[in-house]
Amino acid sequence: MIAFPGILFYIVFKYVPMFGLSLAFLDFNPFLGISGSEWTGWDNFRRIIDNPEVYRVLWNTLLISFLQILFAFPIPILLAVMLNELRNDFVKRMIQSIIYLPHFLSWVVVVGICFIFFRGEGIINGVLTGWLGLDAVPFLTDPSFFKPMVVAQVIWKEAGWGTIIFLASLAAVNPELHESATIDGAGRFQQIWHVVLPAIRSTIVIMLILRLGSVLDSGFEQIFLMLNPFNRETGEVLDTYVFTKGIESSDYSFATAVGLFKGAVGLILVLSANSLAKRFGEEGVY
């Protein structure tokens, strides 16, 4: 009975909507419904292949996701190792509470804070122009700042929360391994490199595999709130593109086809990464 609400959630919001995937193979007309709309087969997927916009959006999505993997994924590991080295439990709990807090803020609040700091008349530009005598920097409208700001927001919001799983893995490390390493003359950094990191390697691999599965999911809310006419060319991702095509342009069939394409690529990445991990002797997800 305890698991029933979770099971019901996945049935209602994950499995039942899958019946709507048939829209990807139709020329859907909301007035005729699914049964009355014309069957078009793979035409919508051919539109994906022939549409240069899709390639631009796909490139933006992949680049943002891989930047997050490159810079945001290692941060929780580093924080977990640093917290594990603290011997004062009060300080450790206080730091954990502080770095956990941003996770509970919505993306609306996070982006709002970002706007307060980085807008034209914001705090950062106020310091640059008022105190340092420099020109104001268009952080929010210059496309070159879009991706770094998105990655920085993800790090600030989710890095602390991501340490939970790694701290749990570190708690399972046998203390005798540290004692043996100390007897052998290993310092703290050598113990981290040769004892701590190998002990949580399987957890790191599993989390990386799961992250690769959502490599085309860059976060709709965050990206949507950060987009404006000046950075849309470099900032629009698949999720916002599906919203634009499906909701704003009412091209439901094409938007569904793009979403199905995104899910299929994610599934292939998970299976490939899991198979590769097993070849290197790791447990993998399954």
C-alpha positions in Angstrom: 0.0 0.0 0.0 2.9 2.4 0.7 4.0 2.1 -2.9 0.5 2.6 -4.4 0.7 6.4 -4.7 4.0 6.2 -6.6 2.7 3.4 -8.8 -0.4 5.4 -9.5 1.6 8.5 -10.4 3.6 6.6 -13.0 0.5 4.9 -14.5 -1.4 8.2 -14.8 1.4 10.5 -15.8 3.9 8.2 -17.6 2.1 5.3 -19.1 -1.4 6.6 -20.0 0.0 9.5 -22.0 1.9 7.0 -24.1 -1.4 6.4 -26.0 -1.0 9.9 -27.4 2.2 8.9 -29.2 -0.1 7.9 -32.1 -0.3 11.6 -32.9 3.2 11.3 -34.3 1.9 9.1 -37.1 -1.2 11.3 -37.9 -2.1 14.6 -39.4 -3.9 15.4 -36.1 -7.0 17.6 -36.2 -8.3 18.4 -32.7 -11.8 18.7 -34.1 -11.7 15.2 -35.6 -9.9 13.5 -32.7 -7.4 10.7 -33.0 -9.7 8.3 -34.7 -10.9 10.8 -37.3 -7.5 12.3 -38.2 -5.7 11.2 -41.3 -2.9 8.6 -41.0 0.3 9.9 -42.4 2.8 7.1 -41.3 6.4 8.4 -41.1 5.8 11.8 -42.7 6.3 13.7 -39.5 9.6 12.0 -39.0 10.7 12.9 -42.5 9.9 16.5 -41.6 12.3 16.2 -38.7 15.1 15.0 -41.0 14.4 17.7 -43.6 14.0 20.5 -41.1 17.2 22.5 -40.5 15.6 24.0 -37.3 15.6 20.6 -35.7 19.3 20.1 -36.2 20.0 23.6 -34.7 17.8 22.8 -31.7 19.3 19.3 -31.3 22.8 20.8 -31.3 21.9 23.3 -28.7 20.3 20.6 -26.5 23.3 18.3 -26.8 25.8 21.0 -26.1 24.0 22.3 -23.0 23.6 18.7 -21.7 27.2 17.8 -22.2 28.3 21.0 -20.6 26.2 20.1 -17.6 27.7 16.6 -17.5 31.2 18.0 -17.9 30.9 20.8 -15.2 27.8 20.1 -13.1 28.0 16.3 -12.7 31.4 16.1 -10.9 30.5 18.9 -8.4 28.3 16.7 -6.2 31.1 14.1 -6.1 33.6 16.7 -5.0 31.3 18.2 -2.4 30.4 14.7 -1.0 34.1 13.8 -0.6 34.8 17.2 1.0 31.9 16.8 3.4 33.0 13.3 4.2 36.4 14.6 5.3 34.8 16.9 7.9 35.1 15.6 11.5 32.9 18.2 13.2 29.4 16.9 12.9 27.7 20.2 13.6 29.7 22.0 10.9 29.0 19.2 8.5 25.2 19.3 9.1 25.2 23.1 8.8 27.0 23.1 5.5 24.8 20.2 4.2 21.6 22.2 5.1 23.0 25.3 3.4 23.9 23.6 0.1 20.6 21.6 0.1 18.4 24.7 0.3 18.6 25.9 -3.4 17.1 22.5 -4.5 13.8 23.5 -3.0 13.6 26.7 -4.9 11.6 26.7 -8.1 13.2 27.6 -11.4 11.1 30.7 -11.5 12.7 31.9 -8.3 16.2 30.9 -9.4 15.9 32.6 -12.8 14.4 35.6 -11.0 17.4 35.9 -8.7 19.6 35.6 -11.8 17.7 38.5 -13.4 18.2 40.6 -10.3 21.9 40.1 -10.4 22.6 40.1 -14.1 20.1 42.4 -15.8 21.2 45.7 -17.4 20.5 47.7 -14.2 21.3 44.7 -11.9 23.7 44.3 -9.0 26.6 43.0 -11.1 26.4 45.8 -13.7 25.9 48.3 -10.9 29.3 47.2 -9.5 30.9 47.2 -13.0 29.6 50.7 -13.9 29.4 52.5 -10.6 32.4 51.1 -8.7 34.8 50.0 -11.4 33.9 52.5 -14.1 33.5 49.8 -16.8 30.8 49.4 -19.4 27.6 47.4 -18.6 27.7 43.8 -19.9 24.5 42.4 -21.5 24.6 39.1 -19.7 20.9 38.3 -20.4 20.8 39.3 -24.1 24.3 38.3 -25.3 24.0 34.7 -26.7 27.6 33.8 -25.6 26.5 34.1 -21.9 23.5 31.9 -22.2 25.0 28.4 -21.9 27.5 29.4 -19.1 24.6 30.9 -17.1 22.4 27.9 -17.5 25.2 25.5 -16.3 26.0 27.8 -13.4 22.4 27.9 -12.3 22.2 24.0 -12.4 25.3 23.8 -10.3 24.1 26.3 -7.7 20.6 24.7 -7.5 21.3 21.0 -7.7 24.9 20.3 -6.6 24.1 20.1 -2.9 21.1 17.9 -3.4 23.2 15.6 -5.6 25.6 14.9 -2.8 23.0 12.8 -0.9 23.5 9.6 -2.9 27.3 9.9 -2.9 27.4 10.6 0.8 25.3 7.4 1.4 27.9 5.5 -0.7 30.8 7.0 1.3 29.1 6.0 4.6 29.4 2.3 3.4 33.2 2.5 3.0 34.9 0.2 5.4 36.9 2.3 7.9 39.6 -0.5 8.0 40.5 0.5 4.5 41.5 4.0 5.7 43.4 2.5 8.7 45.3 0.2 6.4 46.1 3.1 4.0 47.3 5.2 7.0 49.6 2.4 8.2 51.0 2.2 4.7 51.8 5.9 4.9 49.1 7.2 2.7 48.1 10.9 3.3 44.5 12.2 3.1 44.7 13.0 -0.6 46.1 9.6 -1.4 43.4 7.9 0.7 40.7 9.9 -1.3 42.3 8.8 -4.6 43.0 5.2 -3.8 40.3 4.3 -1.2 37.3 6.8 -1.4 36.9 7.2 -5.1 37.3 3.5 -6.0 34.7 2.7 -3.3 32.0 4.9 -4.9 33.0 4.2 -8.5 30.0 2.0 -9.2 27.6 4.6 -7.9 29.3 7.3 -10.1 28.9 5.0 -13.2 25.2 4.3 -12.4 24.5 8.0 -12.0 26.3 8.8 -15.2 24.3 6.2 -17.1 21.1 7.6 -15.8 22.3 11.2 -16.7 23.1 10.1 -20.2 19.5 8.8 -20.5 18.2 12.4 -20.1 20.9 14.0 -22.2 18.2 15.5 -24.5 16.3 16.7 -21.5 17.9 20.1 -20.7 15.1 21.3 -18.5 12.1 23.0 -20.0 11.3 25.5 -17.2 14.8 26.9 -16.8 15.5 27.2 -20.5 12.0 28.6 -21.3 12.4 31.3 -18.6 15.9 32.3 -19.8 14.9 32.6 -23.5 14.4 35.9 -25.2 14.5 37.1 -28.8 18.2 37.8 -28.5 19.4 34.4 -27.4 16.8 32.1 -28.8 19.0 31.1 -31.7 21.6 29.6 -29.4 19.4 28.8 -26.4 16.3 27.0 -27.8 16.3 23.3 -27.0 14.1 20.3 -27.9 11.7 20.8 -25.0 11.1 24.5 -25.8 10.9 23.7 -29.5 8.2 21.1 -28.9 6.3 23.6 -26.8 6.6 26.2 -29.5 5.5 23.9 -32.3 2.8 22.0 -30.3 1.2 24.6 -28.2 1.9 28.0 -29.8 1.8 26.8 -33.5 -0.8 24.0 -32.9 1.4 21.5 -34.9 0.6 18.7 -32.5 1.7 15.8 -34.7 5.1 17.2 -35.5 5.7 18.2 -31.9 4.8 14.6 -30.8 7.1 13.2 -33.4 10.0 15.3 -32.1 9.2 14.3 -28.5 9.1 10.6 -29.5 12.4 11.0 -31.3 13.9 12.5 -28.2 12.7 9.6 -26.0 14.1 7.0 -28.5 17.5 8.7 -28.5 17.6 8.7 -24.7 16.7 5.0 -24.6 19.5 4.2 -27.0 22.0 6.2 -24.9 21.0 4.4 -21.7 21.3 1.0 -23.3 24.6 1.8 -24.9 26.1 3.4 -21.8 25.0 0.4 -19.7 26.5 -2.1 -22.1 29.7 -0.1 -22.2 29.9 0.0 -18.4 29.4 -3.8 -18.1 32.3 -4.3 -20.6 34.5 -2.4 -18.3 33.5 -4.6 -15.3 31.0 -2.3 -13.7 27.5 -3.3 -12.5 25.5 -0.9 -14.6 21.8 -0.1 -14.1 20.5 -3.6 -14.8 
